[in-house]
Amino acid sequence: MNHDQKLAYTTRNDVLKLLSDEEVARVSTAEASAGLAAGDEYLDLEQLERGVLRAPGPSTPMGRVLPRKSVGDSTWRRILTQLGASYPAAPAPRT
């Protein structure tokens, strides 16, 4: 495992640690769903450096997705702050 892969793995784990038990349950339920609606915001947990993405539609691969709608606003802000520490280009949270 190279340094970039190790950083991505650590950051992904750090992001998931920010979720409450209830949010973890909602994310797990989302993984089993058919997909995100077009325009839904999410993070690709395998490509966090891409920042916040918008779903083109239900073809989004749900197994590695953290949908914004599955976590509370304060958790989403903490996640983006965490990503900003590793990925300066991460977008600011929506208001």
ZIJOKA-V762438 format. One line per field, one symbol per residue. phi: phi as a letter, one per 40 degrees, with the letter a starting at -180 (. if undefined). psi: psi as a letter, one per 30 degrees, with the letter a starting at -180 (. if undefined). A space follows every 50 residues. Layout:
phi = ???
psi = ???
This chain:
phi = .ccccccccccdccccccccdccdcccccccccciccdgccabcccaccc gcbbcciccccccbbbcdccbcdccdcccccccccbbdcdccccb
psi = kleeeeeeeeeeeeefffkleeeeeeeeeeeflflllkfkklkjffhfff aklkkfaffkjffgkjkefflleeeeeeeeeeefefjfgkllll.
